[in-house]
Amino acid sequence: MRWAAARLAAAGVPSPRTDAELLLAHVLGADRGELRRLAVLDAALPGDAPATFAALVGRRARREPLQHLVGTAPFRHLELAVGPGVFVPRPETEQVAQVAIDEARRLAAARAGEPVVVVDLCTGSGAIALAVATEVPAAQVHAVELDAAAHGWAERNVAAVARATGVAVRLLRGDARTALRELDGQVDVVVSNPPYVPPDAVPRDPEVAGHDPAVALYGLGPDGLEVPRGVTAAAARLLRPGGLYVMEHAEVQDAAARRMVDAVRDGAGPAFAPAETRPDLAGRPRMVVARRRPEAPAASPAVPDWMP
């Protein structure tokens, strides 16, 4: 463990000791608590475990994402399958999910059995959709993903959660701008973590820049908000009057994201009440939240084309 932590630290890995423990626990099929107990007992690594562990440490030192090496990523109470081709869910997105969960719970308590309809646009691995579905049993959750590779990972996670818990999420492969037209004006919550990175803001971390798919990072347009504009217009179309929209963005995009939401219009004027910014758990402005105007009917605002 000392050797692995030192090698990872020399490679610039931010949490070398933790990553070393998680890699060795993965090799041994143990959890970190059991790993520490084995260390106290000075237990020898069995069979080919030393070579397997050394190979994984080498790959992590080359800055392959830890989650790709162990095959899973934690998200709230879930362990999601992830790998090349899908965005690895981040802890900061858990607070975006929390806003959607809180609203769904509030509505479920008020409706006494009537379903609450939640849509997750650009679902990626399915993280937000599955968190809502498992934490709010009354929710009917729909998830949309266009990219084939990401959709495959989401499909795997949706199936695994269904087997383990019986909780179902309806997963569709489709364009976030046009999907689910049969639900126009009927959705209670639309939540999204779309691609939003501007073209000139290349991520500094090698794990992100070299391994997260570009389609999940870059939001197109000079401000990175071209894809989010399409997602926001879709939210205006889907939400019932008074429905809630929550979307993750970069901390430098808070004002631009509010303007983006406030600019969506329908025949009655602005589609949303004035948008607000909310912080993540670190206090950074990371999400925009707005309600569909109660007096406005659902509409399909025109949006510019963008390619996924």
Order of alpha helices (4+ residues) and beta strands (2+ residues): alpha-alpha-alpha-alpha-alpha-beta-beta-alpha-beta-alpha-beta-alpha-beta-beta-alpha-alpha-alpha-beta-alpha-beta-beta-beta-beta
